[in-house]
C-alpha cells in the first residue's frame, strides 16, 4: 500500500520533548514501514523516520524562534500534498482542519484522525459543513459532542513495546505528574492529592506561553509552599522512562474531556499504576482495579491511593501489552485503510455500471452504396443522415 502520513509541523516526528500527536504519527509510520508498505511522511525536516520524508519546514515550529505564524507553513505543506496526491493509495491527515476544503473539492482518498477536543461550539458548524469527510476518533468519548460526524473507526493509541521498559521495582517513593502545566491537566489537583496524602510529588511538564500566567499565579506559589512537591521541567523520551518507571504511581487528575491521554499508557508500559479522574477517555483507557483506579474528586483520590500503590505492576504492564502496543495500533489502521480502499473500488465499479451508455448507432444498410455514389450526391446524403 502507498501511504502518506501528514503530520503537524509544531514538533518534529518524533518530538524531542512534548508532542503527543507527532509521537503517535511516528509510531504509526514506523510500524507501517516495518510491514513492507511504502510510506511517505510530510513533516518538519528535523524529523527522523525510515519512511520517505518530505520536508515541509526547516525545523519544528515550536522550537524555531523565527516563526510567528504557523498557518503559512501548513498551507505550504498542503500544496505539496496536493501536488503528489495521485501517487498514494491513502492519505492520512493528522493536522486538525486546514485540509478539509482540499479533500472536499478534490475527493482525495483521505482519512483524518482528530487528536483534540471537540466540545467547543465554534467547531460544530464546520463539521456539519464537511460531514462527508472520513474521520478516525482516538476514543469513543471523543465523539460525544459531535455524533453526526462521519466517524469510520475508533483507534486507540499505541506505543512500541520496547520503548518504555517494564520496571518491576521502582526506586523512587514518589507520585508523578507528566504533561503540561495547564488548568485542564489539573496540576493543582495533583499537588493537593500529594499534600493531603503526605507523599512526594515530582512534576515533569512543559509550560506553553498561553499558560505562563497560570504557572506564575497558581502553580509556582503552590510548589513553593510545599517542600514535598518538586518541579523538574520538560523531559525527553529517555528521561521519561526513568521518571515514570521509578514512580510509585502516576496522577492524572484532569479537568477536561481528555480525548485520549497518552501519558496513561506510557505509565502502563513501565508498570506504573494510575490514579485518574473520571473525565473524557479515562474509563476507556484504564482497566479499573487492574492498571489503576478511577475517581471523581480529590477526596476519593486520597482515600484510594493506598490501593493504587498496592496494584501488581506486572498486571499493569499486562494491560498495556494486551491493548496499547504500536503493533495493534498499526494493524487497526492498515485494516481500515484497506476497508476504505475496497469501498472506493466498489463505488467506482458501481458508478461505472450505473453510467448511462450512449445508444448504439444503427448501421445504415445503404451506407456502402452511398459512398459509391457521385461526390455531390454523397455530400447531400451525408448531411441528411
VOGU-3710 file (C-alpha; in Angstrom, 3 decimals, decimal comma):
1> xxxxxxxxxx> 0,000/0,000/0,000  1,243/3,508/-0,799  0,507/5,578/2,308  1,042/9,262/3,081  1,150/10,418/6,694  0,665/14,176/7,106  1,922/15,390/10,488  1,608/18,719/12,290  4,695/20,927/11,983  4,725/22,174/15,574
11> xxxxxxxxxx> 7,066/19,373/16,645  9,401/17,102/14,718  8,448/13,446/14,248  9,078/12,008/16,768  9,198/15,068/19,046  12,258/15,796/21,132  10,124/16,702/24,115  6,350/17,124/24,468  4,142/16,318/21,494  1,593/13,537/21,652
21> xxxxxxxxxx> 0,242/13,764/18,095  3,664/13,797/16,442  4,735/10,887/18,613  1,778/8,779/17,512  2,400/9,678/13,857  5,972/8,446/14,278  4,971/5,127/15,833  2,313/4,514/13,189  4,669/5,425/10,339  7,467/3,149/11,525
31> xxxxxxxxxx> 5,129/0,201/12,075  3,654/0,572/8,585  7,145/0,689/7,040  8,163/-2,395/9,028  5,229/-4,245/7,465  6,504/-3,546/3,968  4,282/-0,636/2,995  5,540/2,331/1,000  5,128/5,270/3,386  5,777/8,968/2,814
41> xxxxxxxxxx> 5,884/11,301/5,802  5,119/15,009/5,402  6,752/16,696/8,403  9,463/19,103/9,528  12,944/18,488/8,139  14,392/17,658/11,574  12,145/14,586/11,762  13,710/11,116/11,887  11,977/8,303/10,041  12,552/5,178/7,975
51> xxxxxxxxxx> 9,810/6,381/5,601  10,400/8,789/2,724  10,470/12,246/4,319  9,021/15,261/2,535  10,409/18,304/4,343  7,752/20,963/4,894  9,702/23,402/7,077  13,296/23,754/8,246  12,656/22,755/11,850  9,796/22,149/14,252
61> xxxxxxxxxx> 7,815/25,379/14,514  7,583/25,426/18,311  11,357/25,313/18,625  12,007/27,903/15,902  12,223/31,441/17,384  11,787/32,993/13,931  8,300/31,559/13,454  5,448/33,909/14,324  2,588/32,326/12,393  2,177/28,579/11,898
71> xxxxxxxxxx> -0,602/28,730/9,296  1,532/29,635/6,214  3,790/26,650/6,864  0,860/24,250/6,986  -0,756/25,721/3,866  2,529/25,240/2,010  2,621/21,635/3,193  -0,904/21,041/1,909  0,126/22,279/-1,527  2,939/19,739/-1,503
81> xxxxxxxxxx> 0,463/17,019/-0,560  -1,969/18,089/-3,281  0,695/18,158/-5,990  1,626/14,498/-5,482  -1,638/13,086/-4,117  -2,056/10,813/-7,151  0,979/8,777/-6,003  -0,810/7,493/-2,874  -3,480/4,913/-2,205  -4,427/6,611/1,057
91> xxxxxxxxxx> -3,536/9,956/2,649  -3,801/10,070/6,438  -4,056/13,582/7,890  -3,221/14,469/11,500  -3,454/18,282/11,247  -6,958/19,040/12,508  -8,965/21,068/9,957  -6,944/23,073/7,429  -7,139/20,381/4,752  -10,929/19,909/4,745
101> xxxxxxxxxx> -11,596/22,082/1,653  -8,824/20,223/-0,186  -10,380/16,812/0,480  -13,897/18,108/-0,097  -13,144/19,581/-3,521  -10,624/17,096/-4,923  -12,149/13,902/-3,477  -8,773/12,689/-2,298  -8,798/9,224/-0,811  -8,024/10,596/2,606
111> xxxxxxxxxx> -8,849/9,934/6,220  -8,314/12,243/9,183  -7,540/11,410/12,793  -8,905/14,013/15,175  -6,447/14,278/18,046  -8,031/17,129/20,005  -11,113/18,050/21,959  -14,394/18,521/20,098  -16,631/20,060/22,737  -16,151/23,665/21,533
121> xxxxxxxxxx> -19,218/25,217/19,854  -17,050/27,010/17,259  -16,329/23,635/15,672  -19,864/22,352/15,260  -20,923/24,345/12,132  -17,634/23,417/10,469  -18,114/19,690/10,944  -21,700/19,861/9,754  -20,414/21,542/6,584  -17,785/18,848/5,974
131> xxxxxxxxxx> -19,900/15,902/7,056  -18,693/13,736/4,157  -15,046/13,638/5,289  -13,925/10,358/6,873  -12,740/10,684/10,477  -10,955/8,428/12,946  -11,576/9,050/16,648  -8,954/8,224/19,270  -11,624/7,293/21,821  -15,359/6,787/21,834
141> xxxxxxxxxx> -15,650/9,545/24,421  -14,114/12,000/21,960  -17,109/11,515/19,657  -19,650/12,633/22,253  -20,033/16,311/21,286  -20,341/15,521/17,563  -22,178/12,258/16,876  -23,153/13,445/13,373  -19,563/13,423/12,096  -18,675/10,732/9,540
151> xxxxxxxxxx> -16,792/8,536/12,002  -15,287/5,458/10,345  -13,489/3,914/13,322  -12,155/4,469/16,843  -8,486/3,523/17,128  -6,791/3,854/20,500  -3,175/4,954/20,581  -0,300/2,522/20,991  3,411/2,565/21,832  6,321/0,380/20,692
161> xxxxxxxxxx> 6,573/-2,486/23,166  10,237/-1,859/23,977  10,047/1,939/24,099  9,465/2,224/27,845  10,831/-0,799/29,708  8,856/-2,503/32,431  10,164/-1,541/35,868  9,005/-4,084/38,491  10,943/-2,447/41,345  10,654/1,359/41,281
171> xxxxxxxxxx> 13,459/3,172/43,027  11,551/6,312/43,950  8,802/6,636/46,521  7,075/9,492/44,718  3,972/10,303/42,744  4,445/11,536/39,176  2,691/14,216/37,155  3,666/14,361/33,473  2,295/16,583/30,719  1,562/20,298/30,506
181> xxxxxxxxxx> 1,140/22,981/33,116  -2,383/23,916/32,147  -5,667/24,200/34,086  -7,295/21,346/32,151  -4,462/18,975/33,052  -5,093/19,509/36,764  -1,591/20,041/38,225  -3,115/21,877/41,196  -5,221/18,765/41,910  -2,095/16,602/41,783
191> xxxxxxxxxx> -0,367/18,880/44,280  -3,375/18,771/46,592  -3,508/14,962/46,462  0,199/14,729/47,284  -0,051/17,218/50,137  -3,073/15,522/51,716  -1,561/12,048/51,341  1,875/13,077/52,629  3,706/11,691/49,582  6,343/13,367/47,460
201> xxxxxxxxxx> 5,283/14,615/44,027  7,506/15,241/41,019  6,074/17,414/38,255  7,581/16,993/34,775  5,766/19,325/32,423  6,205/21,992/29,802  4,774/25,490/30,132  3,236/26,968/26,980  3,173/30,725/26,553  -0,612/30,660/26,876
211> xxxxxxxxxx> -0,271/29,112/30,351  2,539/31,254/31,775  0,131/33,356/33,846  -1,436/30,189/35,285  2,033/28,940/36,199  3,124/32,158/37,899  -0,156/32,881/39,661  -1,304/29,390/40,696  1,171/26,528/40,340  4,538/28,109/41,184
221> xxxxxxxxxx> 3,238/29,517/44,523  1,734/26,112/45,421  5,053/24,375/44,749  6,906/26,998/46,775  4,619/26,381/49,771  5,073/22,607/49,811  8,581/21,110/50,114  7,305/17,644/49,099  6,498/18,954/45,598  9,282/19,323/43,031
231> xxxxxxxxxx> 9,080/20,819/39,551  11,681/19,283/37,238  10,612/20,839/33,914  10,048/19,320/30,487  11,722/15,937/29,915  12,712/13,901/26,863  11,961/10,279/25,976  14,993/8,817/27,757  14,224/10,762/30,923  10,565/9,742/30,676
241> xxxxxxxxxx> 11,392/6,047/31,063  13,282/6,721/34,277  10,771/9,270/35,562  7,701/7,083/35,061  9,410/3,779/35,744  10,623/4,809/39,185  7,355/6,455/40,241  5,077/4,709/42,699  2,044/5,930/40,728  1,015/8,420/38,069
251> xxxxxxxxxx> -1,502/11,113/38,954  -3,841/12,055/36,110  -6,375/14,416/37,746  -7,599/16,057/34,547  -10,335/18,657/34,457  -11,426/18,391/30,828  -12,783/15,804/28,334  -9,384/14,283/27,524  -9,589/12,717/24,021  -7,086/10,005/24,946
261> xxxxxxxxxx> -4,259/10,735/27,404  -1,057/9,211/26,051  0,747/9,511/29,372  -1,574/6,878/30,854  -0,349/4,142/28,513  3,240/5,369/28,879  2,913/4,744/32,606  1,316/1,341/31,970  4,259/0,315/29,802  6,539/0,949/32,794
271> xxxxxxxxxx> 4,212/-0,990/35,095  3,316/2,190/36,980  -0,318/2,276/38,168  -2,514/5,310/37,538  -4,849/7,352/39,695  -7,117/9,360/37,394  -10,234/11,471/37,402  -13,296/10,215/35,560  -13,156/12,550/32,569  -13,182/12,000/28,823
281> xxxxxxxxxx> -11,448/8,828/27,667  -10,159/7,758/31,089  -12,710/4,934/31,608  -11,804/3,547/28,150  -8,074/3,537/28,801  -7,769/2,403/32,418  -8,908/-1,063/33,418  -10,297/-0,024/36,783  -8,688/-2,078/39,529  -6,044/-3,535/37,200
291> xxxxxxxxxx> -3,990/-0,749/35,622  -5,205/1,892/38,042  -8,220/3,401/39,751  -10,708/5,989/38,547  -12,209/8,518/40,969  -14,405/11,605/40,804  -12,653/14,064/43,094  -9,618/14,817/45,273  -11,125/13,327/48,424  -11,781/9,992/46,747
301> xxxxxxxxxx> -8,290/10,062/45,248  -6,658/10,449/48,666  -8,763/7,636/50,112  -7,950/5,117/47,364  -4,283/5,980/46,862  -3,061/3,115/49,018  -4,987/0,652/46,835  -3,403/2,183/43,740  0,076/1,721/45,189  -0,714/-1,915/46,003
311> xxxxxxxxxx> -1,610/-2,908/42,435  0,763/-5,531/40,971  2,995/-3,764/38,464  3,134/-6,874/36,283  -0,650/-6,674/35,917  -0,380/-3,037/34,861  2,130/-3,974/32,156  -0,121/-6,845/31,041  -2,906/-4,321/30,389  -0,528/-2,376/28,177
321> xxxxxxxxxx> 0,650/-5,437/26,243  -2,900/-6,579/25,653  -4,383/-3,280/24,480  -1,925/-0,490/23,732  1,025/-1,605/21,613  2,007/0,218/18,412  1,671/-3,083/16,577  -2,013/-3,330/17,451  -2,498/0,352/16,544  -0,856/-0,120/13,129
331> xxxxxxxxxx> -2,849/-3,271/12,394  -6,071/-1,401/13,165  -5,086/1,427/10,817  -3,973/-0,853/7,997  -7,213/-2,804/8,191  -9,132/0,470/7,997  -7,072/1,715/5,042  -7,890/-1,486/3,166  -11,572/-1,184/4,014  -11,630/2,389/2,686
341> xxxxxxxxxx> -9,803/1,374/-0,480  -12,184/-1,532/-1,048  -15,164/0,766/-0,541  -13,738/3,267/-3,013  -13,225/0,475/-5,554  -16,795/-0,695/-5,091  -18,040/2,867/-5,563  -16,082/3,251/-8,800  -17,452/-0,005/-10,142  -20,980/0,954/-9,139
351> xxxxxxxxxx> -20,711/4,350/-10,807  -19,329/2,753/-13,950  -22,209/0,294/-14,083  -24,815/2,992/-13,464  -23,395/5,420/-16,015  -25,838/5,724/-18,970  -24,339/4,371/-22,150  -24,503/6,147/-25,473  -27,069/4,495/-27,739  -25,514/2,379/-30,476
361> xxxxxxxxxx> -25,812/3,968/-33,846  -27,775/1,784/-36,181  -25,856/0,722/-39,231  -27,175/2,293/-42,410  -27,678/-0,597/-44,875  -27,275/1,835/-47,712  -24,037/3,375/-46,473  -21,859/1,284/-48,719  -23,964/2,239/-51,720  -23,997/5,925/-50,723
371> xxxxxxxxxx> -20,235/6,079/-50,522  -20,064/4,719/-54,009  -22,372/7,443/-55,384  -21,403/10,626/-57,051  -19,459/13,071/-54,874  -22,108/15,762/-54,909  -24,809/13,211/-54,078  -22,730/11,755/-51,283  -22,406/15,164/-49,695  -26,150/15,763/-49,712
381> xxxxx> -26,918/12,332/-48,326  -24,263/12,573/-45,573  -25,709/15,911/-44,425  -29,151/14,388/-44,022  -28,080/11,192/-42,227
//
